Amino acid sequence: MSDVLNKTTVLVLNRNWQAVGVKTPAEAFGMMAAGNATALEIRGEDFMSPVRWEDWLDLPVRDNDHSIGTVHGPVRVPTVLVLARFDKVPKRRPKFCAKAIWERDGGICQYTGRKLKPSEGNIDHVVPVSRGGKSTWDNCVLADKKVNSRKGSRLPEEAGLQLLRRPFTPREVPVSHLIRNTYRVRDWEPFLAGGS
């Protein structure tokens, strides 16, 4: 049961039904019980209805639903919450990581311009760490592994390489663009950009 309660499987929408975050079922139940959110009962693409906590407790658990056991019987785990009072869409910068650098650079080696397969690329520090370079947005680029190996601990110009463009910090985007449907929850699809 604790496994179901602690996975981030509940999409959170603002009161305008725009995705603004992800919560665990344990957090979702707390928000619902406090009156800060309602859960959406979703039946296919054509039926979505907000349901308050008191009424949610009485909903039947369907075959595909996750549920938790209580002294009063099983309670369906919600997949989508709607916040009662929050109507903004916060902005956030993508988290600095290798995957985000791949996305920023479009999967293209920043020295050769070649589109890379995941097995062909890695992250290069333009100014190598051994020479004081930092692991930051404006010092890291996607590079072909062979090119990066040849560059070693040299600066690009010392290795006869030239960057296609200077690395940069991505601008802030609505958080809805950063939410990933890791557990592939079908009910999230209508609310996420590109159904991701």
N, C-alpha and C positions, 0 to 999 in steps of 0.2 A: 504493500500500500504506500509506504513512504516514497518508493520509487516513482509512482504516478504523481504523488503530491509535490515532488520537488523538481520535476522537469519543466522547462519553460515551454509549455504547450498551450498557453492562453494568450491570444492576441488582444491587446488593449487598444480600443478606439476612443477618440475624444467624443464629445457629445454630438459632433457633426459627422460621426462615423468615419473618421480618418485615422489610419493606423498611427499610433504614437509610442508603442512599446510592447514588451512581452513580459508576462508574469508566470509564476508557477501556479498550479491549482490552489496550493495552500494560501498564497497571497491573494488570489482571486476570491476565494471563499471569505477571507477577512474583509476585503473591500466590499463584497456584496452584503455581508452581515452588518457592516457599519453604515450601509446606505450610500456608499461612495460610487457604486457602479451597479449596473444590471447586466445579466448575462443574456446573450442572444440565443433564443431557441431557433435553430436552423434546420429546416426540412427541405433539402434540395436547394435549387437556385431561386425558386419563386417564393419561398416563405422564410422570413426572418422577423422574429418578434422579440422585443426586450421583455425580460421576465425578472421581477423583483425576487429577492432572497426567499421570502416567505412562500411564494408560489413555486420557486425553483425546487425547493425541498420535496414538493409533491409530484414533480414530473417523473414519468416512468423512465427507467434506464433502458435504452434501445440496444439492439445487438452490437452495433459498432461503437457504442459509447464506452468511455472509461468511467469507472465509478469508484467511490470509496464506501466502505462499510461503516455504518453508525449504529448506535443502539436502536434507532428508529427505522433501520433498514438502509439499503443502498441509496447513495445520492450521486446523481449524474455529475461528472466533471465538465464544466463549461469549456468551450474552445475559443469563444470570443466574448469580451466584456465591453460595455459602453460606459464611459465615465459620466457621472451625473452632472458635474459642474465645469469640467475642463474643456475649453474649446480651441486651444492653440495647437499648432503643429511645431514642436520644438525643432531647432536646427542643430546639427552636430557634424563635426568633421569625421570622416572615416577614421577608424582606429589604425594607427601605424603598425603594419605587419606585412609580411611577404605577399599575402593574398591581395591586400589593398594596393601594393606597389604594382603587382601584375595588372590589376584593374585600371589603375591610373595610367600605366604605360600601354594599355590595350594589348598586352601579350606580345609586344614588339621589342626586340633587342634595341636598346637605345644607342648602340654603336653601329650596328649593321643595317637596321631597318627591317630585318627579317622577322616574320611572324613565327613565334616559337611554340612548340608543343610543351606541355608541363615538364616533361623529362629533359628538355633541352635548355631550360633557362634557370638562372638563379639570380640572387640579388647582389649587385656590385656596389661597393662603397667607392664613389668617385674619388674622394680623397681617402686613401686606405686608413683603416683603424690604426695600423702600425705607424702611420705618419700624422696621427692626431685627428683623423676623420671621425665623425660621429654617426651614429645610427639615427638619422633624421630624414624627414621627407626630402629636404633639399640637398642631401648627400648620397641618396641611394637610388639606383635605377635597376631596371630589369636588363639582364645581359645574357647573351648566349654563353653557356658554360665554358665552351672552348675559348671564346674571346676573353672571358673573365679570367680563366686560368692563364692565358698568355699575358694578360695585363699584370697579374700578380699584385705586388705591393707598389706599383708605380702609378703615377698620375696618368690620365689618358694621353696627354701630349707626349709624355716620355715613352709611352708604348705605341706611339703612332696611331692613336685612336682619336676620334672626335665625336662628341655627343651630338645626337640629332637635335635635342633640345635640352635646356637646363632642367634638372629635376625641380619640382615645385610642391608646395603644400596644397592639397586639394581644398577647394572652398567648402564652406559648410553647406549641407544639403538638408532638406526635410528628413527627419528620422525615419519616415515611412520608406525612404529609398534605401535605408541601411538594414531594415529588418529582413532576416532570412528565415524561411520556413524550413528549419533544420529537420523537424520531425514530419514534414510533408502533411500537415493538417489541411485537409481539403476545404474546411470551412473558412480558412484564411484567404483563399485565392481571390475572392472578389475585392478584397481590401488592400492588396499589395500591388505595388507597381510591377507590371510584367508578370504577375502571378508567381513571383519567385519564392 
